[in-house]
C-alpha cells in the first residue's frame, strides 16, 4: 500500500527536454507526487511548448534565459522552494532524461520520512549488462577516488536521484559548483559535515544508449575528478613542504645521536622523530586549517585534536621504523619513508573527518 507523500517536492533541472518529460510528470503524479518544480536551464524558444504543457499539468516552471549548468539550476530550485513553499517534508531531485523511474522517486521520498536529516542517494547497479561504456567507466573511476579520499564507498557518486529533508535544503545553497561537479561537491560536504549518506538501490535505465544526456564524458568527468582531488592536492603540497623539514631533521638527528646512544635504537628513533615532528607541526596545522580544510572556527578543539593526531603519528611512526629496522632489517631512513607514507594517507582521512570536521553539521559550511 502506498504511503501518502503529498508534502514531498520533486525538483527537476531540465535542458532541451523531449516529449517524454510530460509523460514522465504524469507518471510521477500517479504516485502522489503532485508538487513538482522544474527549472528550464536555458533551453530556448523551441522548447517552450513543452514547458507550457508542464505548467498546464500543474508543475511550477522556472526559466533561465541562458544555460547556467545543472548545479546552478538545482540552486535556483532550492531558492524558489525556500521563498515560496512551506510545510514540505522532503525534496527529491530527479533528472529529466528518463533515467529515474517514478517508482524510485516515490521510494526515496518515503525513505526520507524515516531519515529527515540524512542524504538519501539512489544508486544504480552497474554490474548489469547494457550499461554505456562512458557511464560505467566514469562511475567506476569517481567512486574509487571518492572512497580512497573520503573513506565512504558509494557505488554511484554521479546519481542525480537524491532526497533530503528541509534542514538540508538551506545547506544546498551554500555549496560551491554550478554544473555537474556540484553534485560531487554535495557528497564531499556531507562527509565533512557528518551528514549521513544512505543509499537505496534503484532501477538502472539507459534509453537509446543515454544519448539524451547533456553530460560530457571527458570534460565533465575531468571536472568531477578535479573537485575530488582539489583539497587532497593542497593537503599533499602542505604535507610535502613540512615533510622535507621533518625528514631532514630526523635523518640528521638519527646520524648525530648514533655515537652517543649505542644500543638504544628505540629511544634514539623516538627522540629524533618527536623533535622533527614538533618543528613541522605548527606550520602544517596552520596551512591545513586555512588552506586545505578551510576551518573558520577558532583553533580550540581542532588544535587539540591535531596535536593528539601528531602524538598518535609520532608513536606509530617510531614503532613502525623500529620494527622495520630491528625485526626486518630495513635501513632506518627507508623505514621512516615507508611508515610516514602510510600515515600520510591515514592522516588525510582523520583530519577531514575528525580534526577539522564541521561540528555544526546541518546548518552552515
Secondary structure as a PSIPRED ss2 file (coil, helix, strand):
# PSIPRED VFORMAT (PSIPRED V4.0)

   1 X C   1.000  0.000  0.000
   2 X C   1.000  0.000  0.000
   3 X C   1.000  0.000  0.000
   4 X C   1.000  0.000  0.000
   5 X C   1.000  0.000  0.000
   6 X C   1.000  0.000  0.000
   7 X C   1.000  0.000  0.000
   8 X E   0.000  0.000  1.000
   9 X E   0.000  0.000  1.000
  10 X E   0.000  0.000  1.000
  11 X E   0.000  0.000  1.000
  12 X E   0.000  0.000  1.000
  13 X E   0.000  0.000  1.000
  14 X E   0.000  0.000  1.000
  15 X C   1.000  0.000  0.000
  16 X C   1.000  0.000  0.000
  17 X C   1.000  0.000  0.000
  18 X C   1.000  0.000  0.000
  19 X C   1.000  0.000  0.000
  20 X H   0.000  1.000  0.000
  21 X H   0.000  1.000  0.000
  22 X H   0.000  1.000  0.000
  23 X H   0.000  1.000  0.000
  24 X H   0.000  1.000  0.000
  25 X H   0.000  1.000  0.000
  26 X H   0.000  1.000  0.000
  27 X H   0.000  1.000  0.000
  28 X H   0.000  1.000  0.000
  29 X H   0.000  1.000  0.000
  30 X H   0.000  1.000  0.000
  31 X C   1.000  0.000  0.000
  32 X C   1.000  0.000  0.000
  33 X C   1.000  0.000  0.000
  34 X C   1.000  0.000  0.000
  35 X E   0.000  0.000  1.000
  36 X E   0.000  0.000  1.000
  37 X E   0.000  0.000  1.000
  38 X E   0.000  0.000  1.000
  39 X E   0.000  0.000  1.000
  40 X E   0.000  0.000  1.000
  41 X E   0.000  0.000  1.000
  42 X C   1.000  0.000  0.000
  43 X C   1.000  0.000  0.000
  44 X C   1.000  0.000  0.000
  45 X H   0.000  1.000  0.000
  46 X H   0.000  1.000  0.000
  47 X H   0.000  1.000  0.000
  48 X H   0.000  1.000  0.000
  49 X H   0.000  1.000  0.000
  50 X H   0.000  1.000  0.000
  51 X H   0.000  1.000  0.000
  52 X H   0.000  1.000  0.000
  53 X H   0.000  1.000  0.000
  54 X H   0.000  1.000  0.000
  55 X H   0.000  1.000  0.000
  56 X H   0.000  1.000  0.000
  57 X C   1.000  0.000  0.000
  58 X C   1.000  0.000  0.000
  59 X C   1.000  0.000  0.000
  60 X E   0.000  0.000  1.000
  61 X E   0.000  0.000  1.000
  62 X E   0.000  0.000  1.000
  63 X E   0.000  0.000  1.000
  64 X E   0.000  0.000  1.000
  65 X C   1.000  0.000  0.000
  66 X C   1.000  0.000  0.000
  67 X C   1.000  0.000  0.000
  68 X C   1.000  0.000  0.000
  69 X C   1.000  0.000  0.000
  70 X H   0.000  1.000  0.000
  71 X H   0.000  1.000  0.000
  72 X H   0.000  1.000  0.000
  73 X H   0.000  1.000  0.000
  74 X H   0.000  1.000  0.000
  75 X H   0.000  1.000  0.000
  76 X H   0.000  1.000  0.000
  77 X H   0.000  1.000  0.000
  78 X H   0.000  1.000  0.000
  79 X H   0.000  1.000  0.000
  80 X H   0.000  1.000  0.000
  81 X H   0.000  1.000  0.000
  82 X H   0.000  1.000  0.000
  83 X H   0.000  1.000  0.000
  84 X H   0.000  1.000  0.000
  85 X C   1.000  0.000  0.000
  86 X C   1.000  0.000  0.000
  87 X C   1.000  0.000  0.000
  88 X C   1.000  0.000  0.000
  89 X C   1.000  0.000  0.000
  90 X E   0.000  0.000  1.000
  91 X E   0.000  0.000  1.000
  92 X E   0.000  0.000  1.000
  93 X E   0.000  0.000  1.000
  94 X E   0.000  0.000  1.000
  95 X E   0.000  0.000  1.000
  96 X C   1.000  0.000  0.000
  97 X C   1.000  0.000  0.000
  98 X C   1.000  0.000  0.000
  99 X C   1.000  0.000  0.000
 100 X C   1.000  0.000  0.000
 101 X C   1.000  0.000  0.000
 102 X H   0.000  1.000  0.000
 103 X H   0.000  1.000  0.000
 104 X H   0.000  1.000  0.000
 105 X H   0.000  1.000  0.000
 106 X H   0.000  1.000  0.000
 107 X H   0.000  1.000  0.000
 108 X H   0.000  1.000  0.000
 109 X H   0.000  1.000  0.000
 110 X H   0.000  1.000  0.000
 111 X H   0.000  1.000  0.000
 112 X H   0.000  1.000  0.000
 113 X H   0.000  1.000  0.000
 114 X H   0.000  1.000  0.000
 115 X C   1.000  0.000  0.000
 116 X C   1.000  0.000  0.000
 117 X C   1.000  0.000  0.000
 118 X C   1.000  0.000  0.000
 119 X E   0.000  0.000  1.000
 120 X E   0.000  0.000  1.000
 121 X E   0.000  0.000  1.000
 122 X E   0.000  0.000  1.000
 123 X E   0.000  0.000  1.000
 124 X C   1.000  0.000  0.000
 125 X C   1.000  0.000  0.000
 126 X C   1.000  0.000  0.000
 127 X C   1.000  0.000  0.000
 128 X C   1.000  0.000  0.000
 129 X C   1.000  0.000  0.000
 130 X C   1.000  0.000  0.000
 131 X C   1.000  0.000  0.000
 132 X C   1.000  0.000  0.000
 133 X H   0.000  1.000  0.000
 134 X H   0.000  1.000  0.000
 135 X H   0.000  1.000  0.000
 136 X H   0.000  1.000  0.000
 137 X H   0.000  1.000  0.000
 138 X H   0.000  1.000  0.000
 139 X H   0.000  1.000  0.000
 140 X H   0.000  1.000  0.000
 141 X H   0.000  1.000  0.000
 142 X H   0.000  1.000  0.000
 143 X H   0.000  1.000  0.000
 144 X H   0.000  1.000  0.000
 145 X H   0.000  1.000  0.000
 146 X H   0.000  1.000  0.000
 147 X H   0.000  1.000  0.000
 148 X H   0.000  1.000  0.000
 149 X H   0.000  1.000  0.000
 150 X H   0.000  1.000  0.000
 151 X C   1.000  0.000  0.000
 152 X C   1.000  0.000  0.000
 153 X C   1.000  0.000  0.000
 154 X C   1.000  0.000  0.000
 155 X C   1.000  0.000  0.000
 156 X C   1.000  0.000  0.000
 157 X C   1.000  0.000  0.000
 158 X C   1.000  0.000  0.000
 159 X C   1.000  0.000  0.000
 160 X C   1.000  0.000  0.000
 161 X C   1.000  0.000  0.000
 162 X E   0.000  0.000  1.000
 163 X E   0.000  0.000  1.000
 164 X E   0.000  0.000  1.000
 165 X C   1.000  0.000  0.000
 166 X H   0.000  1.000  0.000
 167 X H   0.000  1.000  0.000
 168 X H   0.000  1.000  0.000
 169 X H   0.000  1.000  0.000
 170 X H   0.000  1.000  0.000
 171 X H   0.000  1.000  0.000
 172 X H   0.000  1.000  0.000
 173 X C   1.000  0.000  0.000
 174 X C   1.000  0.000  0.000
 175 X C   1.000  0.000  0.000
 176 X C   1.000  0.000  0.000
 177 X C   1.000  0.000  0.000
 178 X C   1.000  0.000  0.000
 179 X C   1.000  0.000  0.000
 180 X C   1.000  0.000  0.000
 181 X H   0.000  1.000  0.000
 182 X H   0.000  1.000  0.000
 183 X H   0.000  1.000  0.000
 184 X H   0.000  1.000  0.000
 185 X H   0.000  1.000  0.000
 186 X H   0.000  1.000  0.000
 187 X H   0.000  1.000  0.000
 188 X H   0.000  1.000  0.000
 189 X H   0.000  1.000  0.000
 190 X H   0.000  1.000  0.000
 191 X H   0.000  1.000  0.000
 192 X H   0.000  1.000  0.000
 193 X C   1.000  0.000  0.000
 194 X C   1.000  0.000  0.000
 195 X C   1.000  0.000  0.000
 196 X C   1.000  0.000  0.000
 197 X E   0.000  0.000  1.000
 198 X E   0.000  0.000  1.000
 199 X E   0.000  0.000  1.000
 200 X E   0.000  0.000  1.000
 201 X E   0.000  0.000  1.000
 202 X C   1.000  0.000  0.000
 203 X C   1.000  0.000  0.000
 204 X C   1.000  0.000  0.000
 205 X C   1.000  0.000  0.000
 206 X C   1.000  0.000  0.000
 207 X H   0.000  1.000  0.000
 208 X H   0.000  1.000  0.000
 209 X H   0.000  1.000  0.000
 210 X H   0.000  1.000  0.000
 211 X C   1.000  0.000  0.000
 212 X C   1.000  0.000  0.000
 213 X C   1.000  0.000  0.000
 214 X C   1.000  0.000  0.000
 215 X C   1.000  0.000  0.000
 216 X C   1.000  0.000  0.000
 217 X H   0.000  1.000  0.000
 218 X H   0.000  1.000  0.000
 219 X H   0.000  1.000  0.000
 220 X H   0.000  1.000  0.000
 221 X H   0.000  1.000  0.000
 222 X H   0.000  1.000  0.000
 223 X H   0.000  1.000  0.000
 224 X H   0.000  1.000  0.000
 225 X H   0.000  1.000  0.000
 226 X H   0.000  1.000  0.000
 227 X H   0.000  1.000  0.000
 228 X H   0.000  1.000  0.000
 229 X H   0.000  1.000  0.000
 230 X H   0.000  1.000  0.000
 231 X H   0.000  1.000  0.000
 232 X H   0.000  1.000  0.000
 233 X H   0.000  1.000  0.000
 234 X H   0.000  1.000  0.000
 235 X H   0.000  1.000  0.000
 236 X H   0.000  1.000  0.000
 237 X H   0.000  1.000  0.000
 238 X H   0.000  1.000  0.000
 239 X H   0.000  1.000  0.000
 240 X H   0.000  1.000  0.000
 241 X H   0.000  1.000  0.000
 242 X H   0.000  1.000  0.000
 243 X H   0.000  1.000  0.000
 244 X H   0.000  1.000  0.000
 245 X H   0.000  1.000  0.000
 246 X H   0.000  1.000  0.000
 247 X H   0.000  1.000  0.000
 248 X H   0.000  1.000  0.000
 249 X H   0.000  1.000  0.000
 250 X H   0.000  1.000  0.000
 251 X H   0.000  1.000  0.000
 252 X H   0.000  1.000  0.000
 253 X H   0.000  1.000  0.000
 254 X H   0.000  1.000  0.000
 255 X H   0.000  1.000  0.000
 256 X H   0.000  1.000  0.000
 257 X H   0.000  1.000  0.000
 258 X H   0.000  1.000  0.000
 259 X C   1.000  0.000  0.000
 260 X C   1.000  0.000  0.000
 261 X C   1.000  0.000  0.000
 262 X C   1.000  0.000  0.000
 263 X C   1.000  0.000  0.000
 264 X C   1.000  0.000  0.000
 265 X H   0.000  1.000  0.000
 266 X H   0.000  1.000  0.000
 267 X H   0.000  1.000  0.000
 268 X H   0.000  1.000  0.000
 269 X H   0.000  1.000  0.000
 270 X H   0.000  1.000  0.000
 271 X H   0.000  1.000  0.000
 272 X H   0.000  1.000  0.000
 273 X H   0.000  1.000  0.000
 274 X H   0.000  1.000  0.000
 275 X H   0.000  1.000  0.000
 276 X H   0.000  1.000  0.000
 277 X H   0.000  1.000  0.000
 278 X H   0.000  1.000  0.000
 279 X H   0.000  1.000  0.000
 280 X H   0.000  1.000  0.000
 281 X H   0.000  1.000  0.000
 282 X H   0.000  1.000  0.000
 283 X H   0.000  1.000  0.000
 284 X H   0.000  1.000  0.000
 285 X H   0.000  1.000  0.000
 286 X H   0.000  1.000  0.000
 287 X H   0.000  1.000  0.000
 288 X H   0.000  1.000  0.000
 289 X H   0.000  1.000  0.000
 290 X H   0.000  1.000  0.000
 291 X H   0.000  1.000  0.000
 292 X H   0.000  1.000  0.000
 293 X C   1.000  0.000  0.000
 294 X C   1.000  0.000  0.000
 295 X C   1.000  0.000  0.000
 296 X C   1.000  0.000  0.000
 297 X C   1.000  0.000  0.000
 298 X C   1.000  0.000  0.000
 299 X C   1.000  0.000  0.000
 300 X H   0.000  1.000  0.000
 301 X H   0.000  1.000  0.000
 302 X H   0.000  1.000  0.000
 303 X H   0.000  1.000  0.000
 304 X H   0.000  1.000  0.000
 305 X H   0.000  1.000  0.000
 306 X H   0.000  1.000  0.000
 307 X H   0.000  1.000  0.000
 308 X H   0.000  1.000  0.000
 309 X H   0.000  1.000  0.000
 310 X H   0.000  1.000  0.000
 311 X H   0.000  1.000  0.000
 312 X H   0.000  1.000  0.000
 313 X H   0.000  1.000  0.000
 314 X H   0.000  1.000  0.000
 315 X H   0.000  1.000  0.000
 316 X H   0.000  1.000  0.000
 317 X H   0.000  1.000  0.000
 318 X H   0.000  1.000  0.000
 319 X H   0.000  1.000  0.000
 320 X H   0.000  1.000  0.000
 321 X H   0.000  1.000  0.000
 322 X H   0.000  1.000  0.000
 323 X H   0.000  1.000  0.000
 324 X H   0.000  1.000  0.000
 325 X H   0.000  1.000  0.000
 326 X H   0.000  1.000  0.000
 327 X H   0.000  1.000  0.000
 328 X C   1.000  0.000  0.000
 329 X C   1.000  0.000  0.000
 330 X C   1.000  0.000  0.000
 331 X C   1.000  0.000  0.000
 332 X H   0.000  1.000  0.000
 333 X H   0.000  1.000  0.000
 334 X H   0.000  1.000  0.000
 335 X H   0.000  1.000  0.000
 336 X H   0.000  1.000  0.000
 337 X H   0.000  1.000  0.000
 338 X H   0.000  1.000  0.000
 339 X H   0.000  1.000  0.000
 340 X H   0.000  1.000  0.000
 341 X H   0.000  1.000  0.000
 342 X H   0.000  1.000  0.000
 343 X H   0.000  1.000  0.000
 344 X H   0.000  1.000  0.000
 345 X H   0.000  1.000  0.000
 346 X H   0.000  1.000  0.000
 347 X H   0.000  1.000  0.000
 348 X H   0.000  1.000  0.000
 349 X H   0.000  1.000  0.000
 350 X H   0.000  1.000  0.000
 351 X H   0.000  1.000  0.000
 352 X H   0.000  1.000  0.000
 353 X H   0.000  1.000  0.000
 354 X H   0.000  1.000  0.000
 355 X H   0.000  1.000  0.000
 356 X C   1.000  0.000  0.000
 357 X C   1.000  0.000  0.000
 358 X C   1.000  0.000  0.000
 359 X C   1.000  0.000  0.000
 360 X C   1.000  0.000  0.000
 361 X C   1.000  0.000  0.000
 362 X C   1.000  0.000  0.000
 363 X C   1.000  0.000  0.000
 364 X C   1.000  0.000  0.000
 365 X C   1.000  0.000  0.000
